[in-house]
Amino acid sequence: MLEVGNEAPKFSALDQDGNTLSLADFSGSWVLFWWYTKASTPG
């Protein structure tokens, strides 16, 4: 579990166009990451 002030773990994710992005791609920049927990799920 992350705690306030912890460094984000290294990860990769797909963007809206299917391209793989990793946190390292944004080294030295501020990054805002959010997701919708019910996106792409039934109901």
DSSP file (Angstrom, degrees, kcal/mol; ACC not computed):
  #  RESIDUE AA STRUCTURE BP1 BP2  ACC     N-H-->O    O-->H-N    N-H-->O    O-->H-N    TCO  KAPPA ALPHA  PHI   PSI    X-CA   Y-CA   Z-CA
    1    1 A M              0   0    0      0, 0.0     2,-0.2     0, 0.0     0, 0.0   0.000 360.0 360.0 360.0 134.8    0.0    0.0    0.0
    2    2 A L        -     0   0    0      4,-0.0     2,-0.3     3,-0.0     6,-0.1  -0.519 360.0-156.1 -77.2 146.3    1.3    3.4   -0.9
    3    3 A E    >   -     0   0    0     -2,-0.2     3,-2.4     4,-0.1     2,-0.0  -0.849  36.7 -80.8-115.7 156.3    1.6    6.0    1.9
    4    4 A V  T 3  S+     0   0    0     -2,-0.3     3,-0.1     1,-0.3    -1,-0.0  -0.346 120.1  23.0 -55.7 130.5    1.7    9.8    1.5
    5    5 A G  T 3  S+     0   0    0      1,-0.3    -1,-0.3    -2,-0.0     2,-0.1   0.245  91.3 131.0  94.1 -12.0    5.1   10.9    0.4
    6    6 A N    <   -     0   0    0     -3,-2.4    -1,-0.3     1,-0.1     2,-0.3  -0.404  64.0-110.3 -69.9 149.6    6.1    7.5   -1.1
    7    7 A E        -     0   0    0     -3,-0.1    -4,-0.1     1,-0.1    -1,-0.1  -0.597  39.0-105.2 -75.7 141.8    7.6    7.4   -4.6
    8    8 A A        -     0   0    0     -2,-0.3    -1,-0.1     1,-0.1     3,-0.1  -0.416  37.2-113.0 -67.0 141.1    5.3    5.8   -7.1
    9    9 A P        -     0   0    0      0, 0.0     2,-0.2     0, 0.0    14,-0.1  -0.350  38.1 -92.4 -69.9 156.7    6.2    2.3   -8.2
   10   10 A K        +     0   0    0     13,-0.1     2,-0.3    12,-0.1    12,-0.0  -0.509  62.3 154.9 -67.8 135.0    7.4    1.7  -11.8
   11   11 A F        -     0   0    0     -2,-0.2    12,-2.0    -3,-0.1     2,-0.3  -0.984  33.5-144.9-156.1 162.9    4.5    0.8  -14.0
   12   12 A S  E     +A   22   0A   0     -2,-0.3     2,-0.3    10,-0.2    10,-0.2  -0.957  20.7 173.4-128.8 150.8    3.2    0.7  -17.6
   13   13 A A  E     -A   21   0A   0      8,-2.6     8,-3.0    -2,-0.3     2,-0.3  -0.975  32.6-105.1-151.6 159.9   -0.4    1.2  -18.8
   14   14 A L  E     -A   20   0A   0     -2,-0.3     6,-0.2     6,-0.2     2,-0.1  -0.708  31.0-142.4 -88.3 139.7   -2.2    1.6  -22.1
   15   15 A D    >   -     0   0    0      4,-2.4     3,-1.9    -2,-0.3    -1,-0.1  -0.269  41.0 -82.9 -87.5-176.0   -3.5    5.0  -23.1
   16   16 A Q  T 3  S+     0   0    0      1,-0.3    -1,-0.1     2,-0.1    -2,-0.0   0.671 131.0  50.6 -64.6 -16.6   -6.8    5.7  -24.9
   17   17 A D  T 3  S-     0   0    0      2,-0.1    -1,-0.3     0, 0.0     3,-0.1   0.350 120.6-104.3-101.9   4.5   -5.2    4.9  -28.2
   18   18 A G  S <  S+     0   0    0     -3,-1.9     2,-0.3     1,-0.3    -2,-0.1   0.544  74.5 140.1  85.6   7.5   -3.7    1.6  -27.1
   19   19 A N        -     0   0    0      1,-0.0    -4,-2.4    -5,-0.0     2,-0.5  -0.640  54.3-120.5 -83.5 141.1   -0.1    2.9  -26.8
   20   20 A T  E     -A   14   0A   0     -2,-0.3     2,-0.4    -6,-0.2    -6,-0.2  -0.700  32.8-177.6 -83.6 127.5    2.0    1.7  -23.9
   21   21 A L  E     -A   13   0A   0     -8,-3.0    -8,-2.6    -2,-0.5     2,-0.3  -0.942   6.6-161.6-119.8 145.3    3.2    4.5  -21.6
   22   22 A S  E >   -A   12   0A   0     -2,-0.4     3,-1.5   -10,-0.2     4,-0.4  -0.901  31.9-116.5-124.0 158.5    5.4    4.1  -18.6
   23   23 A L  G >  S+     0   0    0    -12,-2.0     3,-1.8    -2,-0.3   -11,-0.1   0.848 114.2  64.6 -59.3 -33.9    6.0    6.3  -15.6
   24   24 A A  G >  S+     0   0    0    -13,-0.3     3,-1.5     1,-0.3    -1,-0.3   0.762  87.4  70.5 -62.1 -24.8    9.6    6.6  -16.7
   25   25 A D  G <  S+     0   0    0     -3,-1.5    -1,-0.3     1,-0.3    -2,-0.2   0.729 102.3  45.1 -62.7 -20.8    8.5    8.3  -19.9
   26   26 A F  G X  S+     0   0    0     -3,-1.8     3,-2.3    -4,-0.4    -1,-0.3   0.079  79.0 155.5-112.6  21.7    7.6   11.3  -17.8
   27   27 A S  T <  S+     0   0    0     -3,-1.5     3,-0.1     1,-0.3    -3,-0.1  -0.240  71.1  18.7 -53.4 131.1   10.7   11.5  -15.7
   28   28 A G  T 3  S+     0   0    0      1,-0.3     2,-0.3     0, 0.0    -1,-0.3   0.429 109.7  97.4  86.8  -0.3   11.3   15.0  -14.4
   29   29 A S  S <  S-     0   0    0     -3,-2.3    -1,-0.3     0, 0.0     2,-0.3  -0.827  79.9-106.4-117.7 156.9    7.7   16.0  -15.0
   30   30 A W        -     0   0    0     -2,-0.3     2,-0.4    -3,-0.1    -3,-0.0  -0.629  38.4-161.7 -76.0 140.4    4.6   16.2  -12.8
   31   31 A V        -     0   0    0     -2,-0.3     2,-0.5     2,-0.0    -8,-0.0  -0.991  13.0-163.5-130.3 132.1    2.1   13.4  -13.5
   32   32 A L        -     0   0    0     -2,-0.4     2,-0.5     2,-0.0    -2,-0.0  -0.972  14.9-175.7-112.7 125.7   -1.5   13.2  -12.7
   33   33 A F        +     0   0    0     -2,-0.5     2,-0.3     2,-0.0    -2,-0.0  -0.981  10.4 157.7-126.5 127.1   -3.0    9.7  -12.9
   34   34 A W        -     0   0    0     -2,-0.5     2,-0.3     2,-0.0    -2,-0.0  -0.973  12.4-173.0-143.5 160.8   -6.6    8.8  -12.4
   35   35 A W        -     0   0    0     -2,-0.3     2,-0.6     4,-0.0     3,-0.1  -0.963  27.7-119.4-148.5 162.7   -8.9    6.0  -13.4
   36   36 A Y    >   -     0   0    0     -2,-0.3     3,-1.7     1,-0.1    -2,-0.0  -0.935  19.1-153.5-108.5 114.5  -12.5    5.0  -13.3
   37   37 A T  T 3  S+     0   0    0     -2,-0.6    -1,-0.1     1,-0.3     0, 0.0   0.730  94.0  43.7 -64.7 -23.0  -12.9    1.8  -11.3
   38   38 A K  T >  S+     0   0    0     -3,-0.1     3,-1.4     3,-0.0    -1,-0.3   0.338  82.7 126.1-104.1   6.8  -16.0    0.7  -13.2
   39   39 A A  T <  S+     0   0    0     -3,-1.7    -4,-0.0     1,-0.3     0, 0.0  -0.396  79.6   9.8 -65.2 140.7  -14.9    1.6  -16.7
   40   40 A S  T 3  S+     0   0    0      1,-0.2    -1,-0.3    -2,-0.1    -3,-0.0   0.739 104.8 114.6  61.5  26.4  -15.2   -1.3  -19.1
   41   41 A T  S <  S-     0   0    0     -3,-1.4    -1,-0.2     0, 0.0     2,-0.1  -0.928  72.4-102.6-121.8 151.1  -17.2   -3.4  -16.7
   42   42 A P              0   0    0      0, 0.0    -3,-0.0     0, 0.0     0, 0.0  -0.395 360.0 360.0 -69.2 147.9  -20.8   -4.5  -17.0
   43   43 A G              0   0    0     -2,-0.1    -5,-0.0     0, 0.0     0, 0.0   0.428 360.0 360.0  95.2 360.0  -23.4   -2.7  -15.0
